[in-house]
């Protein structure tokens, strides 16, 4: 059975994909690609901003101690370091001034 008669009734703008607002069209929104270790390091930083409350409602501490003892967070922070940027910065400093390059090493 042919459905050619349906095509005759569809007009411009009547198709659902033609009615999408710009914000819903493909390519409008691009999520920021991040690795798992980047998300973990960011979560550990944000944990310092989340406050716990005591039984009477007073602010007691934040969540950062929960993350500070977690080995996965330490690994995530290490993996999230911008090593390539630091290497290039060191090489440029080494060419200009070896003493300044040594200071970069001490800085960590």
N, CA and C of each residue as an Amber inpcrd file, in Angstrom:
protein
   324
   0.8430000  -1.1860000   0.0000000   0.0000000   0.0000000   0.0000000
   0.8800000   1.2390000   0.0000000   0.5930000   2.1550000  -0.8290000
   1.3900000   3.3650000  -0.9770000   0.7890000   4.4920000  -0.1370000
   1.6710000   5.2930000   0.4340000   1.2250000   6.4450000   1.2290000
   1.5550000   7.7570000   0.5330000   1.5590000   7.7580000  -0.7880000
   1.8860000   8.9620000  -1.5420000   0.9030000  10.0950000  -1.2800000
  -0.3280000   9.7820000  -0.9630000  -1.3250000  10.8200000  -0.7170000
  -0.9550000  11.6730000   0.4900000  -0.1700000  11.1060000   1.4550000
   0.2370000  11.8520000   2.6450000   1.2100000  12.9580000   2.2590000
   2.0980000  12.6800000   1.3120000   3.0800000  13.6800000   0.9060000
   2.4100000  14.9170000   0.3320000   1.3000000  14.7420000  -0.3130000
   0.5910000  15.8750000  -0.8970000   0.0390000  16.8200000   0.1470000
  -0.2260000  16.3450000   1.3360000  -0.8020000  17.1890000   2.3830000
   0.2500000  17.8860000   3.2370000   1.4900000  17.4090000   3.2140000
   2.5400000  17.9960000   4.0510000   3.0650000  19.2540000   3.3600000
   2.9980000  20.3650000   4.0440000   3.4700000  21.6360000   3.4970000
   4.7680000  22.0410000   4.1900000   5.4440000  23.0320000   3.6400000
   6.6780000  23.5260000   4.2600000   6.3980000  23.9790000   5.6870000
   7.2590000  23.5770000   6.5950000   7.1150000  23.9510000   7.9910000
   6.2300000  23.0280000   8.7880000   5.5770000  22.0870000   8.1080000
   4.6820000  21.1820000   8.8140000   5.4430000  19.9810000   9.3780000
   6.6040000  19.6990000   8.8350000   7.3980000  18.5810000   9.3460000
   7.9630000  18.9810000  10.7070000   8.0310000  18.0320000  11.6080000
   8.4360000  18.3350000  12.9790000   9.8480000  18.9050000  13.0450000
  10.7960000  18.3590000  12.2560000  12.1590000  18.8600000  12.3310000
  12.2890000  20.2810000  11.7860000  11.3360000  20.7420000  10.9990000
  11.3580000  22.1080000  10.4860000  10.8110000  23.1000000  11.5170000
  10.1620000  22.6170000  12.5400000   9.5730000  23.4880000  13.5580000
  10.4430000  23.6250000  14.7960000  11.6020000  22.9920000  14.8230000
  12.4510000  23.0580000  16.0150000  12.9920000  24.4660000  16.2230000
  12.9730000  24.9500000  17.4530000  13.6180000  26.2310000  17.7300000
  15.1290000  26.0760000  17.5760000  15.8440000  27.1530000  17.3270000
  17.2880000  27.0630000  17.0900000  18.0510000  26.3280000  18.2010000
  17.6460000  26.5130000  19.4460000  18.3690000  25.8970000  20.5540000
  18.2490000  24.3780000  20.5740000  17.2660000  23.8230000  19.8570000
  17.0940000  22.3720000  19.8260000  17.6300000  21.7350000  18.5490000
  18.1110000  22.5390000  17.6300000  18.6380000  21.9820000  16.3850000
  20.0120000  21.3730000  16.6120000  20.3280000  20.3960000  15.7920000
  21.6020000  19.6890000  15.9090000  22.7590000  20.6630000  15.7180000
  23.7520000  20.5640000  16.6070000  24.9320000  21.4000000  16.5230000
  24.8560000  22.7020000  17.2900000  23.6790000  23.0870000  17.7890000
  23.5480000  24.3420000  18.5290000  24.2610000  24.2580000  19.8760000
  24.0650000  23.1460000  20.5480000  24.6360000  22.9380000  21.8830000
  25.7310000  21.8970000  21.7760000  26.9240000  22.2370000  22.2360000
  28.0250000  21.2870000  22.2320000  28.5230000  21.1210000  23.6590000
  28.3580000  19.9390000  24.2150000  28.8350000  19.7290000  25.5830000
  30.3520000  19.8000000  25.6390000  30.8290000  20.2520000  26.7600000
  32.2720000  20.3210000  26.9400000  32.7800000  18.9250000  27.2710000
  33.6360000  18.4160000  26.4190000  34.1660000  17.0730000  26.6260000
  35.1980000  17.1130000  27.7500000  35.0030000  16.2750000  28.7220000
  35.9410000  16.1610000  29.8380000  36.1150000  14.6990000  30.1790000
  37.2880000  14.3810000  30.6520000  37.5790000  13.0140000  31.0730000
  37.0810000  12.8080000  32.5050000  36.9890000  11.5620000  32.9100000
  36.5130000  11.2440000  34.2560000  37.3780000  11.9010000  35.3190000
  38.6960000  11.8890000  35.1260000  39.5570000  12.4820000  36.1530000
  39.3300000  13.9870000  36.2730000  38.9530000  14.6530000  35.1820000
  38.6260000  16.0810000  35.2680000  37.3650000  16.3030000  36.1060000
  36.3690000  15.4520000  35.9110000  35.1290000  15.5620000  36.6910000
  35.3870000  15.2820000  38.1730000  36.2120000  14.2900000  38.4730000
  36.5090000  13.9770000  39.8740000  37.2660000  15.1180000  40.5470000
  38.2480000  15.6840000  39.8470000  38.9950000  16.8030000  40.4240000
  38.0790000  18.0010000  40.6530000  37.1760000  18.2640000  39.7290000
  36.2360000  19.3700000  39.8950000  35.2800000  19.1010000  41.0670000
  34.8320000  17.8590000  41.2140000  33.9370000  17.5170000  42.3210000
  34.6480000  17.7080000  43.6620000  35.9200000  17.3540000  43.7150000
  36.6730000  17.5330000  44.9560000  36.8040000  19.0120000  45.3100000
  37.0050000  19.8600000  44.3120000  37.0880000  21.3020000  44.5710000
  35.7470000  21.8490000  45.0480000  34.6760000  21.4190000  44.4150000
  33.3450000  21.9000000  44.7980000  32.9190000  21.3980000  46.1740000
  33.4850000  20.2890000  46.6040000  33.1310000  19.7430000  47.9200000
  33.4480000  20.7240000  49.0430000  34.4490000  21.5690000  48.8310000
  34.7830000  22.5740000  49.8340000  33.7250000  23.6600000  49.9550000
  32.8630000  23.7650000  48.9630000  31.8100000  24.7860000  48.9730000
  30.5030000  24.2810000  49.5830000  30.3460000  22.9730000  49.6890000
  29.1080000  22.3850000  50.2190000  29.2470000  22.2600000  51.7330000
  28.3650000  22.8990000  52.4540000  28.4430000  22.9280000  53.9230000
  27.5070000  21.8940000  54.5480000  28.0130000  21.2240000  55.5520000
  27.1950000  20.3110000  56.3520000  26.5770000  21.0950000  57.5050000
  25.4500000  20.6630000  57.9610000  24.7870000  21.3220000  59.0870000
  24.6660000  20.3500000  60.2460000  24.8350000  20.8820000  61.4440000
  24.6920000  20.0690000  62.6400000  23.2400000  19.8130000  62.9710000
  23.0050000  19.1370000  64.0850000  21.6490000  18.7780000  64.4970000
  20.7830000  20.0080000  64.7470000  21.3810000  21.0970000  65.2140000
  20.5980000  22.3040000  65.4850000  20.5770000  23.2630000  64.2920000
  21.1380000  22.8470000  63.1580000  21.0770000  23.6590000  61.9500000
  22.2740000  24.5580000  61.7190000  23.2490000  24.5690000  62.6290000
  24.4200000  25.4240000  62.4270000  25.3650000  24.7830000  61.4020000
  26.0840000  25.6240000  60.6950000  27.0650000  25.1230000  59.7290000
  28.2690000  24.5800000  60.4820000  28.6220000  23.3630000  60.1940000
  29.7240000  22.7480000  60.9250000  30.9940000  22.6650000  60.0870000
  30.9600000  21.9700000  58.9840000  32.1480000  21.8010000  58.1520000
  31.7040000  21.6090000  56.7100000  32.6630000  21.4190000  55.8260000
  32.3140000  21.1550000  54.4340000  32.6500000  19.7020000  54.0930000
  32.4350000  19.3360000  52.8670000  32.6110000  17.9490000  52.4480000
  34.0360000  17.6260000  52.0140000  34.9250000  18.6040000  52.0010000
  36.2660000  18.3510000  51.4780000  37.0260000  17.2520000  52.2190000
  36.8670000  17.0560000  53.5490000  37.5820000  15.9420000  54.1840000
  37.2000000  14.5730000  53.6050000  35.9760000  14.4410000  53.1280000
  35.5690000  13.1750000  52.5180000  36.3730000  12.8890000  51.2480000
  36.7130000  13.9460000  50.5150000  37.4450000  13.7820000  49.2660000
  38.9550000  13.7430000  49.4890000  39.4400000  14.4200000  50.5180000
  40.8920000  14.4850000  50.7420000  41.4910000  13.1190000  51.0470000
  40.7220000  12.2490000  51.6510000  41.2410000  10.9240000  52.0120000
  41.0090000   9.8760000  50.9230000  40.3820000  10.2610000  49.8540000
  40.0380000   9.3150000  48.7970000  41.1770000   9.1920000  47.7800000
  41.7620000   7.9860000  47.6320000  42.8680000   7.8140000  46.6770000
  42.4760000   8.1170000  45.2320000  41.2570000   7.8550000  44.8630000
  40.8290000   8.1380000  43.4860000  40.8820000   9.6310000  43.1860000
  40.6210000  10.4580000  44.1780000  40.6750000  11.9040000  43.9750000
  42.1180000  12.3510000  43.8090000  43.0310000  11.7760000  44.5680000
  44.4510000  12.1090000  44.4150000  44.9280000  11.7470000  43.0090000
  44.5110000  10.5920000  42.5160000  44.8740000  10.1910000  41.1570000
  44.2300000  11.1240000  40.1320000  42.9900000  11.5110000  40.3650000
  42.2980000  12.4040000  39.4330000  43.0030000  13.7540000  39.3650000
  43.4240000  14.2760000  40.5070000  44.1360000  15.5500000  40.5130000
  45.4580000  15.4360000  39.7620000  46.1560000  14.3290000  39.9380000
  47.4250000  14.1330000  39.2410000  47.2010000  14.0300000  37.7370000
  46.1680000  13.3030000  37.3330000  45.8910000  13.1490000  35.9050000
  45.3710000  14.4310000  35.2660000  44.7670000  15.3060000  36.0570000
  44.2000000  16.5450000  35.5250000  45.2380000  17.6580000  35.3880000
  46.4550000  17.4360000  35.8520000  47.4920000  18.4630000  35.7430000
  47.8000000  18.7470000  34.2760000  47.9650000  19.9980000  33.9270000
  48.2820000  20.3540000  32.5310000  49.7650000  20.1550000  32.2440000
  50.2110000  18.9240000  32.1550000  51.6280000  18.6190000  32.0360000
  52.2550000  19.1610000  30.7570000  51.5500000  19.0710000  29.6650000
  52.1130000  19.5680000  28.4020000  52.3360000  21.0730000  28.4610000
  51.4020000  21.8050000  29.0420000  51.5670000  23.2510000  29.1930000
  52.7460000  23.5700000  30.0940000  52.8500000  22.8320000  31.1950000
  53.9740000  23.0540000  32.1100000  55.3090000  22.7260000  31.4470000
  55.3480000  21.6740000  30.6190000  56.5900000  21.2990000  29.9380000
  57.0130000  22.4000000  28.9730000  56.0680000  22.9250000  28.2070000
  56.3880000  24.0010000  27.2710000  56.8400000  25.2630000  28.0040000
  56.1760000  25.5660000  29.1020000  56.5590000  26.7290000  29.9130000
  57.9760000  26.5640000  30.4400000  58.3110000  25.3700000  30.8810000
  59.6520000  25.1100000  31.4000000  60.6980000  25.2250000  30.2950000
  60.4240000  24.6490000  29.1270000  61.3930000  24.7110000  28.0300000
  61.6390000  26.1400000  27.5740000  60.5910000  26.9540000  27.5160000
  60.7620000  28.3570000  27.1420000  61.5800000  29.0980000  28.1860000
  61.3040000  28.8440000  29.4520000  62.0630000  29.4970000  30.5230000
  63.5120000  29.0320000  30.5200000  63.7420000  27.7820000  30.1920000
  65.1010000  27.2350000  30.1600000  65.9250000  27.9100000  29.0760000
  65.3130000  28.2180000  27.9540000  66.0270000  28.9180000  26.8860000
  66.3420000  30.3590000  27.2640000  65.4270000  31.0230000  27.9600000
  65.6150000  32.4240000  28.3420000  66.5450000  32.5580000  29.5330000
  66.2230000  31.8210000  30.5940000  66.9520000  31.9910000  31.8550000
  66.9100000  30.6800000  32.6440000  68.0400000  29.9550000  32.6970000
  68.0440000  28.6720000  33.4170000  67.6800000  28.7970000  34.8960000
  68.0220000  29.9200000  35.5260000  67.6610000  30.1150000  36.9360000
  66.1450000  30.2170000  37.1050000  65.5030000  30.9080000  36.1910000
  64.0470000  31.0160000  36.2440000  63.4140000  29.6470000  36.0260000
  64.0040000  28.8350000  35.1550000  63.4940000  27.4830000  34.9130000
  63.6070000  26.6430000  36.1780000  64.7060000  26.8020000  36.8990000
  64.8660000  26.0690000  38.1610000  63.7960000  26.5010000  39.1560000
  63.4360000  27.7740000  39.1430000  62.3640000  28.2500000  40.0160000
  61.0320000  27.6220000  39.6920000  60.7960000  27.3490000  38.4100000
  59.5590000  26.6790000  38.0160000  59.5200000  25.2580000  38.5710000
  60.6670000  24.6100000  38.6090000  60.7150000  23.2510000  39.1590000
  60.4200000  23.2540000  40.6580000  60.9290000  24.2560000  41.3400000
  60.6960000  24.3390000  42.7850000  59.2330000  24.6820000  43.0840000
  58.6150000  25.4300000  42.1800000  57.2300000  25.8480000  42.3670000
  56.2990000  24.6360000  42.3800000  56.6340000  23.6400000  41.5780000
  55.8240000  22.4220000  41.5520000  54.7780000  22.4710000  40.6050000
